[in-house]
């Protein structure tokens, strides 16, 4: 596989001086009635003009001579080459690309919406122009393909796969690293360097988003309730132990059970409780 060749073109200012000299010579010879020499001077000037070109910072020119790759000029400046060369410009600047949101299935088959953000630049101008048909379109297609593969490699979350060590929704650093490696490998053919690749958007597909939200809410409620019950049991245990140690009141097993039940209702309930004052004995 052929690679990029860096070349140095002729200084444009030197050739510009020769061009001006040829024009001046042509005018002089015509004025002196040396028509043939004047015509030759003007032909030389016309021959020189198409060879001039300018390279701005972070740009390059790829030179072809009769279909054969001759090299790439990357240093910014004013240059000249033979007019027979065809010159193709390629920007070496970093570019942003945000893919469209696409619907794919994660590792568990759940439909999700996902997009990516890619920062890239051309590194090898020969590969970018001549190894692929359209390198910008190549970047878009291969990025989408890499995102689809990534989404199918990991579950969205751990609700259905608790053994998953990496999920799309939580392990962003690992997921982005996998995406960057996958995209870099695909774009290497086009001489493109990936500076950064990351997930730009991630969500369940609309048809299951509401159901998944309810599941997440239910899971959160269960976890909160579990924590509340655990704390309430500890508080009840401490209360009974404190009453017993200080001998404030003697409670048999039935009264302890009633007290435990009441305290758990108060501590674990999701609404405020209304106290009922017992004006009689504990047995009433």
VENKAMO-V79067 format. One line per field, one symbol per residue. burial: 1 if it has 24 or more other C-alpha atoms within 12 Angstrom, else 0. Layout:
burial=???
This chain:
burial=00010001100100110010011011000000000001001101100110111110001111110000111111000111110011111111000011100111111001111111111111111111110000110111011111110111111110000000011110000011011111110111111111111111111110000000000000000000000000011001000100000000000000000001001100110000000000000000
